[in-house]
Amino acid sequence: MNATVALILMLAVGTYALRLVGPALHGRVELPARVQELLSAGAVVLLVALLATGALTEGGGYAGWARPAGVLAGGVLAMGVPPLGRGRKWGKGAPFAVVVLGAATVTGVLRAMGVA
């Protein structure tokens, strides 16, 4: 067994152990509210970092302007109409298929125009 397989097996066992510990400790261990807030914020930060890495880089370098513009267009479509006054909430976002097609269209049009 090589080192890669051993590492994968160790990670699998660790993941399974963490999944078992969660239900076993549920109700026994109370996390302070501040720790829960930090864990929630950490999850959001990780997701934003993953989005930024996927949207801005390709092959270790900058992906060009078309891809981030497409991601921005998809985000705007997903978020919906912005609030136009105090106390108002964001409007309902577009369906998932429209978001994906809109982002792909913006990216494709920009690449066809020569904006890489």
C-alpha positions, 0 to 999 in steps of 0.5 A: 500500500502506497502513501497516497492510499494510506492517507486516503484511508486515514482521512476516511476513518477520521471523517467517519469518526467525526460523523459518529461523534456529532450525534453521540455528543449532541445535547451533552456539549454546549458551545457558547453563542460566540463560538457558534457565530464564529463557526458560521462565519468561518463556513461563509469565509471558506465558501467565498474563498472557494468561489473566488478561487474558482471564479478568478483563477485557471491553471494557476493564473488569472482567468481573465475578465469574462469569467468573473463577469459571468459569475457576477451576472449569475450572482445578480440573477440569483439575488434578485431585484435589489431593495429600492428603499429602507426596510424593503427586502431583496426580490425573489431571485431567478430560477437556477436554470436561468441563473446558469444560462445567464452566467454562461451567456455573459461569459460566452458573449464576452469571450466572443468579443475578445475579452479573455 
